[in-house]
Amino acid sequence: MGINTSPVIPKSILLFRRISRISAWLLLATVGVLIISGWGITHTEIIYKATFHLVDRRLADSIHRATNLPLAFFFLSHVLTNIRLLFSNKKSRDMRIIDSVLIVIGLIVMGLFIYIEYIV
């Protein structure tokens, strides 16, 4: 039995890494939906035949528009989580400030996106 010399990684860092990976995969899936729905708008005949006549131009446009909000959310969560991981070696007092600033930035950017996308 040897001595375990691997560094102990705090649970909070493991949680943020998991959130980062999940948001990256969801972001990739959202981009895939955007690409396919974009083809459905611009090359309707290809997507219409590929989906067995289920997705026409109108539905593709609706899907494309509905995917913008999840895209923004997953992008922001991925970027802000990775920024948080960059500062993970700071003191806990500093981390509270950094966390607060990142949350405020995320809320402001999402609020602006929702305002521009749905209200203006």
C-alpha positions as CSV (number, residue, x, y, z in Angstrom):
1,M,0.0,0.0,0.0
2,G,1.6,3.2,-1.2
3,I,0.9,6.7,-0.1
4,N,-1.6,8.6,-2.2
5,T,0.4,11.6,-3.5
6,S,-2.3,13.0,-5.9
7,P,-3.4,16.5,-5.0
8,V,-6.8,16.9,-3.4
9,I,-9.1,18.9,-5.6
10,P,-11.9,20.8,-3.8
11,K,-15.4,19.8,-4.5
12,S,-16.3,23.2,-5.7
13,I,-13.7,23.0,-8.5
14,L,-15.0,19.6,-9.5
15,L,-18.5,21.0,-9.6
16,F,-17.5,23.9,-11.8
17,R,-15.6,21.6,-14.1
18,R,-18.7,19.4,-14.5
19,I,-20.9,22.5,-15.1
20,S,-18.4,23.7,-17.8
21,R,-18.4,20.3,-19.6
22,I,-22.2,20.0,-19.5
23,S,-22.7,23.5,-20.8
24,A,-20.1,22.9,-23.5
25,W,-22.0,19.8,-24.7
26,L,-25.3,21.6,-24.5
27,L,-23.8,24.5,-26.4
28,L,-22.6,22.1,-29.1
29,A,-26.0,20.5,-29.4
30,T,-27.7,24.0,-29.6
31,V,-25.3,25.0,-32.4
32,G,-26.1,21.8,-34.2
33,V,-29.8,22.6,-34.0
34,L,-29.1,26.1,-35.3
35,I,-27.2,24.8,-38.2
36,I,-29.8,22.3,-39.2
37,S,-32.7,24.8,-38.8
38,G,-30.7,27.4,-40.7
39,W,-30.4,24.9,-43.6
40,G,-34.1,24.4,-43.2
41,I,-34.6,28.1,-43.9
42,T,-32.1,28.5,-46.7
43,H,-32.2,25.0,-48.3
44,T,-35.8,23.9,-47.5
45,E,-35.9,21.1,-49.9
46,I,-33.0,19.3,-48.4
47,I,-34.2,19.4,-44.8
48,Y,-37.8,18.8,-45.8
49,K,-36.8,15.6,-47.5
50,A,-34.4,14.6,-44.8
51,T,-37.0,14.9,-42.1
52,F,-39.6,13.0,-44.1
53,H,-41.6,16.1,-44.8
54,L,-41.9,17.1,-41.2
55,V,-39.8,20.3,-41.1
56,D,-40.8,23.0,-43.6
57,R,-39.4,26.5,-43.9
58,R,-41.9,28.0,-41.3
59,L,-41.1,25.3,-38.7
60,A,-37.4,25.6,-39.3
61,D,-37.6,29.4,-38.8
62,S,-39.5,28.9,-35.6
63,I,-36.9,26.4,-34.3
64,H,-34.1,28.7,-35.3
65,R,-35.6,31.7,-33.4
66,A,-36.5,29.6,-30.4
67,T,-32.9,28.3,-30.1
68,N,-31.3,31.7,-29.7
69,L,-32.1,32.0,-26.0
70,P,-30.7,28.6,-25.0
71,L,-27.6,29.4,-27.2
72,A,-27.0,32.6,-25.2
73,F,-27.6,30.9,-21.9
74,F,-25.3,27.9,-22.6
75,F,-22.6,30.2,-24.0
76,L,-22.7,32.5,-21.0
77,S,-22.7,29.7,-18.5
78,H,-19.8,28.0,-20.2
79,V,-17.7,31.2,-20.5
80,L,-18.4,32.5,-17.0
81,T,-17.8,29.1,-15.4
82,N,-14.4,28.8,-17.1
83,I,-13.6,32.4,-16.0
84,R,-14.5,31.3,-12.5
85,L,-12.2,28.3,-12.8
86,L,-9.3,30.6,-13.8
87,F,-9.6,32.3,-10.4
88,S,-10.1,29.2,-8.3
89,N,-6.8,29.5,-6.4
90,K,-7.8,32.8,-4.8
91,K,-8.7,33.3,-1.2
92,S,-12.3,32.5,-0.3
93,R,-13.1,36.2,0.5
94,D,-11.8,37.2,-3.0
95,M,-13.9,34.3,-4.5
96,R,-17.1,35.7,-3.1
97,I,-16.4,39.0,-4.8
98,I,-15.4,37.3,-8.1
99,D,-18.5,35.1,-7.9
100,S,-20.7,38.1,-7.3
101,V,-19.2,40.0,-10.2
102,L,-19.6,37.1,-12.6
103,I,-23.2,36.6,-11.6
104,V,-24.0,40.2,-12.1
105,I,-22.3,40.2,-15.5
106,G,-24.2,37.1,-16.5
107,L,-27.6,38.5,-15.4
108,I,-26.9,41.8,-17.2
109,V,-25.9,40.2,-20.5
110,M,-28.8,37.8,-20.4
111,G,-31.2,40.6,-19.6
112,L,-29.8,42.7,-22.5
113,F,-30.1,39.7,-24.8
114,I,-33.7,39.0,-23.7
115,Y,-34.6,42.7,-24.1
116,I,-33.1,43.0,-27.6
117,E,-34.4,39.6,-28.7
118,Y,-38.0,39.8,-27.4
119,I,-38.9,43.4,-26.4
120,V,-37.3,45.7,-29.0
